[in-house]
């Protein structure tokens, strides 16, 4: 099994109405700027371990399990609003770095959260690294009635326990599933991740640490003009990172990479880098490449 080079310290921190599970690596030193890392959808903070281990130098790194993921419990609602994740980040930064702007890193959903936050609170972000968090697909207002009908149907399915996440007979079985989803994921890392991404219940089954209500699609439209106005307010130097492999097929059907790249022009100081031989889970596929990019960027 994978052996960590840098051990994480786990704590629970009160963020709004929730006890947030937070991992820390390194120690704060006078004048040090923390690196705050937000994971993606159906992921956990522990996923950053491989990147942290690949850093050449020592850094103070903070990574929370977002609400309803990992060991941060769901608030009990049957639907998750994106704005809550942004507000949670604001409270988290007040807790760990109230006076100093931070270096933010976000993957996918976490990239969307961090980048919108950098526009809402530009003075709180020193450097921003976004890993394929391009926003969402545009849709027609004509589809709003269908979207809301589907949303209500999904809510009912959730209350009938029809959206439950698959359980596994063993951690090894879940590790096999992770490798099937991502053929680049080495067995030792998959075995390690499985024990941080899932927990064994009282019946002996291994269950993914995520609230099933995160599977419910939003009913409202994504408004690119709102995102554009927000991204234009970002003052932090920004690094957008894409993987060499195309985004998952389900995304490509809705969201062209060309459209995603066009949005980068909305950020005044934005550069684009590419991770070779990697898919969307680039922090698992090529942690050394990614660590080098992050480390050199935040050092400037």
N, C-alpha and C positions, 0 to 999 in steps of 0.2 A: 504493500500500500504506500501511497505517496507520503513522504515525510516532510513536514513543514520546516522551513529554514528559519522563519521568524514566527514565534508563537503569538497568537492573538489573545487579548484580554477581553472577556465578555462581561458586559454590565447591562443592567436595565435602567433606563432613564425615563423619567416622566415627561412626555411630550403631549401637551394638551390633555386629552382624556385617556391617553394610552401609555402603557409601559413599553417603551421601545427597546428592543434588543439591539445593542450596539457593540460592534467589534472595534478594538483599537490595536494598532501596531505601533511600536516606537513610543517615545515619551515627548511631551511638549518641552521645548527649550525656550529660553528668553528670545523673543523676536521671531520664533519659527512660525511659518505659515502652514497650517494643516492641509493635507490633501483629503478631501471629503468625497467618498465614492458611493454612488447610488446604482444599485443593480437594476436589472430589467424585469419584465413581466414573468411571473412564475419562476423567479430566480431567488437567490438568497445572498446575504452579505458575504458569507464564507466563500462564495465563488471568486472573490478578489484575491484569495490566498496565493494563487500561483503568480499573479502579477506582483504582489507585495514581495514575495520571495525572490522575484527576478530583479527588483530594484538594485542598482549598484550601491547606492548610498543608503543611509538611514533616514527615515522620514516618519513624521507623526501622521498616521493614516487613521481615518475614522470612517466606518462603513456600517450603516444601520440596515436591519431588516425592515423594509417598508411595511406599512400597515397591512395586515392580512397576509403577510408572507413570512416565512421562517418562524422565529419565535416571538415575533410581534403579533399579538392577537388582533383579530378583526374587531372593530368597535361594536359589532352586533347588528349593523345595518345589512340589508340584503342587496345593496348596490354601492359601488365605490365611485366617488366623484374625484376627478383628476385634481381639482383645486385643493382638496385635503392633503394630497401628497406635497404640493407646493408649500402650503402653510406649515406642514410638519417640518419640512426642511428649514423654514425660517426659524421656527422654535428651536430646532436642533442646533443651528448655528449660534443662536443666542446663548445656548447652554455651553457650547464648546469654544466659541471664538467670538465673544460679544463685541470686541473692539477692533478686530483684525479681519480684513477681507481674506477670503479663503481661496484655495485652488479646488475647483469643482470638477469631478469626473463622473459622467453618467453614461450608462449603456442602455440603448433602446428606450424603454419606458423611462428609465432613470435619466437618459439623455434629454428626453423631452421635458422632464421635470426641471432639471438643472438649467437648461437653456431658457425656458420661460422664466424661471426664477431670476436668472441673470438680467433679464429685461425688466422685471418688476422691481428688483432691488439691485440696481447696477453697482452701487457703492459697496456691496457685500461680497463681490466676486473679483478676485485678482486675475486668475487664469481659468479658462473653461475648456474642458476636453469632452467632446460629444462623440460617442461611439454609435453611429447609425441611429440617432434619435431625430428623425427628419420631420416629425409631425405625423399627421394622419391624412388619409385620402379625402379628397373633396367629394361631395355628393350633392345631388339636386334637391332643392326644396320640395319637389314633387314626390320625393321618396320619404318625406317626414312621416306621413300617416303610417306607412308600412314599417318604418323604423320603430315607431312607438308601439305599434301592435306587436312586433317581434319582441320588443323589450318586455312588454307585459307578459307575453307568453313565456319568455325565459325566466321572469320572476316567479311565475307559477310553477315552472319546472323545477326551479331551485327549491321552492317550498315543498315540493313533492320528493325532494332529495334525488332528483334525476340528473343533477349536474356534478355529483360527487366525483372527485378525482380517483383514478384507478389506484388500487392498493396492490402491493407486491408481497409474495411469500417470504422474501428475504431481501436483505440489503444487496446481495449479489444479483438478484433478479432485477432490482431497480438500476443497478450499475449497468447491466446488460441493456436495459432500455435506454439509458443515457447514451451509450455507445452506438446504439442503433439510430438514435436521433442525430448523433454527431459522430460520424465514422472517424474523425480525427482525434477524438478523445481517447487518450491512452488508458489502459485498464487500471493502472495504479491511481490515476487521477479520478477515474469513474468510481472506483471503490471508495476513495476518500470523500468525494462529493456526495455519494449516495447516503452516507451517514450524517451529513450535515444538511442535506436537502430533504430528508425524510426521517421519520421517527417510528419506532415500533409501538403499536397500540397494545391494549391489554389482551387482545386475542392473538397477538403475535404477528399481525400483518404490519407491513411497512407502508406508511402513508405519507404522501408528499405534503410538505409543510406550506400549505397555501389554502386560503379561503376560496371555496368553489364559486362564490359570487363574483370573483374577479373574472370569471368566464363570460359574464353577462355583457353584451355589447351595449354601448351607450346609445340612447335614443336620439340625442340632439345632433345637429350637424356640426362638423368641424368647420370653423370659419378661418380661412387662410389670411384674410385681411387683419384679423385680430393678432394672429401669430406674427404677421409681417410688422405691424406697429410695435409689437413687443420686442422682437429681435432687433429692430432698428435702434432700440434704446440700450442695447448691450454695449458697454464700454470696455469690458475685459477682452484682452487678446484671446481669440478662440481657435481651437484646433478641432476640426471635424475629421474623424477617422472612419474610413470604410474598409470592408474586407474585400479581398480579391474575388471571392465567390459571389455570385448574385444573391440578393436577398431571397428568403424563402419564397417558393412558388406562390403560396397563398397571398403573400404581400404583392408580388409582381403583378398579379391579376388586378389589383386595385391601385397600385402606386408605382409609377414609373420612376426609375432611378434618375432619369433626366429631370423630372419634376422636382425630385428631392434636391438635386444639385443646384437647380435654379434658385432654390430658397436660400442657399448660402450667401447669395449676393445681398440679402437683407441685413447681414451682420457686417459692420463697418471694418472690422479687423479680423478677417477669417481666412485661415489657410486649410488646405485639404491634404491629408496623408492617407496612405494605403498600406494595409497589412497583407503581405503576400502569404499564399497558401493557408488561407483562413476563411471561415464562414462567419455567419452572424455572431456566433459565440467566440469571437476572436480572443477574448480574455482566457478562454480555455485552450484554444488552438495554438496561439502564438504569444504566450505571456511575456517572453523575452523581448520580442519586437515591440509589443505594446508598452511594456515597462520602460524601454529605452525612449520611446516617443514621449511618454508622459514626463519622464524624469528630465529630459532635455528641454521640454517646453516650459515646465514650471520653473526651471532654473533661469530662464531669461528675464 
